[in-house]
Amino acid sequence: MKHAGAAALDQLEPLLERLRALGALKERSRGSFYLKSRAFLHFHEDPAGLFADVRDAEGHDFERHRVDGAERQAAFLRLVSVRLGLAA
C-alpha cells in the first residue's frame, strides 16, 4: 500500500482541513501530520480505497482506518480528537 498521492489527497481535502483546524497537529507535508516531533498520522491509497494510519492509544504503533466517504471520515475525526485529548 503506497502513501497517498496528490489526487488521493485532493479527495481527502475536506478531512485534511478539519484535521488542520484541530490545532494540535503540525502538517509537515500535505497529509502527513505530527504531534510535537513525532509522526502521528498519514494517508495511504490502495485499489481497496483510502486509508489513514494513526498512532494507537498508547502512542506506540499505527492503526489503519478506512477513510472513504463522509461517515468514515467523521468517525476517524472523532477518533483523532479523542487520541489528542480534545474530546471524550
BADRENTOR-537404 format. One line per field, with one value per residue (C-alpha): residue in one letter; x, y, z. Coordinates in nm, 4 decimals. Layout:
// BADRENTOR-537404
aa c(a; ...)
px c(X; ...)
py c(Y; ...)
pz c(Z; ...)
//
This chain:
// BADRENTOR-537404
aa c(m; k; h; a; g; a; a; a; l; d; q; l; e; p; l; l; e; r; l; r; a; l; g; a; l; k; e; r; s; r; g; s; f; y; l; k; s; r; a; f; l; h; f; h; e; d; p; a; g; l; f; a; d; v; r; d; a; e; g; h; d; f; e; r; h; r; v; d; g; a; e; r; q; a; a; f; l; r; l; v; s; v; r; l; g; l; a; a)
px c(0.0000; 0.1555; 0.1373; -0.1440; -0.0531; -0.1816; -0.5025; -0.5930; -0.5182; -0.7383; -1.0251; -0.9421; -0.9069; -1.2240; -1.0871; -0.7406; -0.8969; -1.0778; -0.7582; -0.5724; -0.8491; -0.7909; -0.4813; -0.2868; -0.1167; 0.1539; 0.1305; 0.4924; 0.3959; 0.0489; -0.1386; 0.1414; 0.0677; 0.2948; 0.2201; 0.5108; 0.8138; 0.6607; 0.4682; 0.1031; -0.0991; -0.0659; -0.2646; -0.2394; -0.4139; -0.4869; -0.7208; -0.9390; -0.9748; -0.8244; -0.6783; -0.5282; -0.2646; -0.2885; -0.0952; -0.2682; -0.3999; -0.0626; 0.1233; 0.3412; 0.2149; -0.0011; -0.3571; -0.5074; -0.8558; -1.0526; -1.1446; -1.3535; -1.6787; -1.8200; -1.9309; -1.5919; -1.4156; -1.6389; -1.5722; -1.1990; -1.2017; -1.3766; -1.1125; -0.8292; -0.9931; -1.0101; -0.6479; -0.5446; -0.7465; -0.9771; -1.2954; -1.4264)
py c(0.0000; 0.3273; 0.6661; 0.8800; 1.0867; 1.4294; 1.3021; 1.0915; 1.3814; 1.6033; 1.3635; 1.3878; 1.7676; 1.8264; 1.5838; 1.7431; 2.0843; 1.9518; 1.7929; 2.1220; 2.3029; 2.0879; 2.2980; 2.0265; 1.8772; 2.0117; 1.9168; 1.8739; 1.7777; 1.7557; 1.4763; 1.3930; 1.5166; 1.5277; 1.5652; 1.7575; 1.5986; 1.2559; 1.1280; 1.0937; 1.0230; 0.9878; 0.8515; 0.5619; 0.4732; 0.1259; -0.0283; -0.1160; 0.2518; 0.5316; 0.4663; 0.6607; 0.5342; 0.6947; 0.6252; 0.3816; 0.4895; 0.4137; 0.6061; 0.3100; 0.1641; 0.2799; 0.1604; 0.1624; 0.3078; 0.3293; 0.6909; 0.6730; 0.8640; 1.1199; 0.8775; 0.7080; 1.0437; 1.1780; 0.8667; 0.8992; 1.2657; 1.1738; 0.9079; 1.1548; 1.4084; 1.1501; 1.0463; 1.4113; 1.4586; 1.7095; 1.5077; 1.2419)
pz c(0.0000; -0.1073; 0.0587; -0.0763; -0.3802; -0.4762; -0.6400; -0.3352; -0.1021; -0.3178; -0.2422; 0.1284; 0.1377; 0.3468; 0.6086; 0.5907; 0.6538; 0.9598; 1.0920; 1.0439; 1.2335; 1.5430; 1.6065; 1.7885; 1.4833; 1.2552; 0.8897; 0.7791; 0.4262; 0.2789; 0.4529; 0.6972; 1.0489; 1.3511; 1.7201; 1.8666; 1.6963; 1.6320; 1.3300; 1.4309; 1.1178; 0.7409; 0.4493; 0.2047; -0.1181; -0.2425; -0.5006; -0.1994; -0.1013; 0.1037; 0.4461; 0.7343; 0.9728; 1.3168; 1.6360; 1.8682; 2.2084; 2.3708; 2.1006; 2.0054; 1.6798; 1.3921; 1.3368; 0.9891; 0.9340; 0.6131; 0.5337; 0.2146; 0.2474; 0.4847; 0.7578; 0.7844; 0.7805; 1.0594; 1.2693; 1.2037; 1.3049; 1.6318; 1.6963; 1.6329; 1.8632; 2.1410; 2.0857; 2.1128; 2.4315; 2.2631; 2.3104; 2.5434)
//
